[in-house]
Amino acid sequence: MSDQDRGVERFLGGLLFAAGALMSTLSGLCTGGLLLSWLPTLFVQPSNALASLLILAVFGGVPFAAGVGLIVAGREMFLGPRPRRTRGPKNPTDQF
């Protein structure tokens, strides 16, 4: 792979990482804000608690998980292929 291709891959990886960080941060803050605003209602009417938490999980959890996925994908693209680490010699008689 040429240096220019590697530069484009690193740039796109950085963009994915930044987009994922923004997506997961904003989704998490919004979900947290809604949860805090719904807490008094959940204590007054506990029968609605499960439905409210399910709504938060669907509308807040899915974008958060997508953001984390973009972070992981962007990090992998940015860092590129890494050599595999070995735990030690394959043959016990080999020396380090």
C-alpha positions as CSV (number, residue, x, y, z in Angstrom):
1,M,0.0,0.0,0.0
2,S,1.4,3.4,-0.9
3,D,1.9,6.2,1.5
4,Q,-0.9,8.2,-0.1
5,D,-3.4,5.3,0.2
6,R,-2.3,4.9,3.8
7,G,-2.9,8.6,4.4
8,V,-6.4,8.5,3.0
9,E,-7.2,5.4,5.1
10,R,-5.9,7.2,8.2
11,F,-8.0,10.3,7.4
12,L,-11.1,8.3,6.9
13,G,-10.4,6.4,10.1
14,G,-10.1,9.6,12.0
15,L,-13.4,10.9,10.5
16,L,-15.1,7.7,11.5
17,F,-13.7,7.9,15.0
18,A,-14.8,11.5,15.4
19,A,-18.3,10.8,14.1
20,G,-18.6,7.8,16.4
21,A,-17.4,9.8,19.4
22,L,-19.9,12.6,18.7
23,M,-22.7,10.2,18.0
24,S,-22.2,8.1,21.2
25,T,-21.6,11.2,23.4
26,L,-24.6,13.1,22.2
27,S,-26.8,10.0,22.4
28,G,-25.6,9.2,25.8
29,L,-26.2,12.7,27.1
30,C,-29.6,12.8,25.6
31,T,-30.5,9.5,27.1
32,G,-29.2,10.5,30.4
33,G,-31.2,13.8,30.3
34,L,-34.4,12.0,29.4
35,L,-33.8,9.4,32.2
36,L,-33.3,12.2,34.7
37,S,-36.4,14.1,33.6
38,W,-38.5,10.9,33.7
39,L,-37.3,9.7,37.2
40,P,-40.0,11.5,39.1
41,T,-42.7,10.1,36.8
42,L,-41.3,6.6,37.2
43,F,-41.5,6.7,40.9
44,V,-45.1,8.0,40.8
45,Q,-46.3,5.5,38.2
46,P,-44.0,2.5,38.4
47,S,-46.2,0.5,36.0
48,N,-44.8,2.7,33.1
49,A,-41.2,2.1,34.2
50,L,-40.6,-0.8,31.9
51,A,-42.1,0.8,28.8
52,S,-40.1,4.0,29.5
53,L,-36.8,2.2,29.9
54,L,-37.5,0.2,26.8
55,I,-38.1,3.4,24.9
56,L,-34.8,4.8,26.2
57,A,-33.0,1.6,25.3
58,V,-34.3,1.6,21.7
59,F,-34.0,5.3,20.9
60,G,-30.8,5.9,23.0
61,G,-29.1,2.6,23.0
62,V,-29.1,1.9,19.3
63,P,-27.4,5.2,18.3
64,F,-25.0,4.8,21.2
65,A,-24.0,1.3,20.1
66,A,-23.7,2.5,16.5
67,G,-21.4,5.3,17.7
68,V,-19.2,2.8,19.6
69,G,-19.0,0.7,16.5
70,L,-17.9,3.7,14.4
71,I,-15.2,4.4,17.1
72,V,-13.9,0.8,16.9
73,A,-13.9,0.8,13.1
74,G,-12.3,4.2,12.9
75,R,-9.6,3.2,15.3
76,E,-8.8,0.1,13.4
77,M,-8.6,2.0,10.1
78,F,-6.5,4.8,11.7
79,L,-4.0,2.4,13.3
80,G,-3.8,0.0,10.3
81,P,-2.6,-3.6,10.4
82,R,-0.5,-4.5,13.4
83,P,1.8,-7.5,13.7
84,R,0.4,-10.4,15.7
85,R,1.8,-10.8,19.1
86,T,3.0,-14.2,20.2
87,R,2.9,-15.4,23.8
88,G,6.1,-17.3,23.7
89,P,8.0,-20.0,21.8
90,K,5.9,-22.5,20.0
91,N,8.3,-25.3,21.0
92,P,9.0,-25.5,24.8
93,T,12.7,-26.3,24.1
94,D,13.2,-23.0,22.1
95,Q,14.8,-20.1,23.9
96,F,13.6,-16.5,23.8
